């Protein structure tokens, strides 16, 4: 016996508790993002060792930070539309392999010029992997828990960043800066075959691309056993016309897109200014490299705690107000950093608070972007928001060198660094007023199970 029944894919996911299969998808994406965070943060933790070994100045280190982040921007711009065209899984697997190989190659750079070039190549892969992981996670999550689960998955980035600091305190001293990069490259290469074997494609993406209905049903039955009868038809998908890039500005999405981009730009500017230059600033204040690495790792630790708390609050309250409050809190803690260097406990507290607000809210705004865009352009929407944000991260990573060269005191430096956090708060409040939810787009697609 078969039935002829219409089933909305998202309704199936919403109607059932999170299964072990969904938890596996989230865990695999978590691992990708954790290694992404490790490799992204590693360059900040090896900077003092590079300065000691090669005698480079802060101004010469600035292009090293900027090259990797510029690569992240390029990768996000390129791979987001490819994930909407070719699928989330193949792009995620390919970019993970790409940045792993490039990170290993970076460990063998003979001078600062080669290292800058290889960090740019590494960044391309990193920039493509993260949005694909966010998109895939979001499309396997029930809507009532989407923010919590996406932010929980994305905690991998801040945990990976913190792990880079902890690893640097031991590995750089024992094996040099090359050892940290080798570790950061081998880990994703080991993960690639696991991703290929276990990671499924998004059922929403499969339906949108007219994949065989039996393939879609097979994935959904792993998510919710018994929920998909024979003869079912899958509905509830919006097929938009034109390229995914143009769709970001159609059907009422334009205002929200611009405000999301503003938030990403400001948020990543201040985050990468802190993560790139904190170890050097702390050593300048008189602390050892080992203590500086451990203190700077507190930024990512605060971000992990902040992401979990902020994600849960976003599922319960207006996410725009939650994010705005987090960025306001972050700005206050960033300003506190300038006067906290004389007291180690206060400095650690301020770094933790800055991470809680900046990194925690950055994770949350990724979840907001994933919920804002429809399936047809979700990967592009998330990745292009990240790409625009990367322009801010490039600026943030390089402006630290400029601020240090001006000879300003730390209180002035961190007061300037707090301004983008306040701007991000204003953008989130404005989006909540102008474009609070995803608008209804084109007609639904239907796929019948043969």
URGIHU-V512331 format. One record per backbone hydrogen bond with DSSP energy under -1.0 kcal/mol. CO is the residue of the C=O (numbers start at 1). NH is the residue of the N-H. If there is no record, write none. Layout:
[[CO NH] [CO NH]]
//
This chain:
[[5 233] [7 235] [8 12] [9 13] [10 14] [11 15] [19 23] [20 24] [21 25] [22 26] [23 27] [24 28] [25 29] [26 30] [27 31] [28 32] [29 33] [30 34] [31 35] [32 36] [33 37] [34 38] [35 39] [36 40] [37 41] [38 42] [41 44] [41 45] [42 46] [46 50] [47 51] [48 52] [49 53] [50 54] [51 55] [57 61] [58 62] [61 65] [62 66] [63 67] [64 68] [65 69] [66 70] [67 71] [68 72] [69 73] [70 74] [71 75] [72 76] [73 77] [74 78] [75 79] [76 80] [79 83] [80 84] [81 85] [82 86] [87 91] [88 92] [89 93] [90 94] [91 95] [92 96] [93 97] [94 98] [95 99] [96 100] [97 101] [98 102] [99 103] [100 104] [101 105] [102 106] [103 107] [105 108] [106 109] [111 115] [112 116] [113 117] [114 118] [115 119] [116 120] [117 121] [118 122] [119 123] [120 124] [121 125] [122 126] [123 127] [124 128] [125 129] [126 130] [128 132] [129 133] [130 134] [131 135] [132 136] [133 137] [134 138] [135 139] [137 140] [142 145] [145 149] [146 150] [147 151] [148 152] [149 153] [150 154] [151 155] [153 156] [154 157] [155 159] [156 160] [157 161] [158 162] [159 163] [160 164] [161 165] [162 166] [163 167] [164 168] [165 169] [167 171] [168 172] [170 174] [171 175] [172 176] [177 181] [178 182] [179 183] [180 184] [181 185] [182 186] [183 187] [185 189] [186 190] [187 191] [188 192] [191 195] [192 196] [193 197] [194 198] [195 199] [202 206] [203 207] [204 208] [205 209] [206 211] [207 210] [212 216] [213 217] [214 218] [215 219] [216 220] [217 221] [219 223] [220 224] [224 227] [229 232] [230 3] [232 449] [233 7] [234 447] [235 9] [237 445] [243 247] [246 249] [247 250] [250 253] [253 257] [254 258] [255 259] [256 260] [257 261] [258 262] [259 263] [260 264] [261 265] [262 266] [263 267] [264 268] [265 269] [266 270] [267 271] [268 272] [269 273] [270 274] [271 275] [272 276] [273 277] [274 278] [277 281] [278 282] [279 283] [280 284] [281 285] [282 287] [283 286] [288 292] [289 293] [290 294] [291 295] [292 296] [293 297] [295 298] [296 299] [297 301] [298 302] [299 303] [300 304] [301 305] [302 306] [303 307] [304 308] [305 309] [306 310] [307 311] [308 312] [309 313] [310 314] [311 315] [313 317] [318 322] [319 323] [320 324] [321 325] [322 326] [323 327] [324 328] [325 329] [326 330] [327 331] [328 332] [329 333] [330 334] [331 335] [332 336] [333 337] [336 339] [337 340] [340 343] [343 347] [344 348] [345 349] [346 350] [347 351] [348 352] [349 353] [350 354] [351 355] [352 356] [353 357] [354 358] [355 360] [357 361] [358 362] [359 363] [360 364] [361 365] [362 366] [363 367] [364 368] [365 369] [366 370] [367 371] [368 372] [369 373] [374 377] [377 381] [378 382] [379 383] [380 384] [381 385] [382 386] [383 387] [384 388] [385 389] [386 390] [387 391] [389 393] [390 394] [391 395] [392 396] [393 397] [394 398] [395 399] [398 402] [399 403] [400 404] [401 405] [402 406] [404 407] [409 413] [410 414] [411 415] [412 416] [413 417] [414 418] [416 419] [418 422] [419 423] [420 424] [421 425] [422 426] [423 427] [424 428] [425 429] [426 430] [427 431] [428 432] [429 433] [430 434] [431 435] [443 239] [447 234]]
//
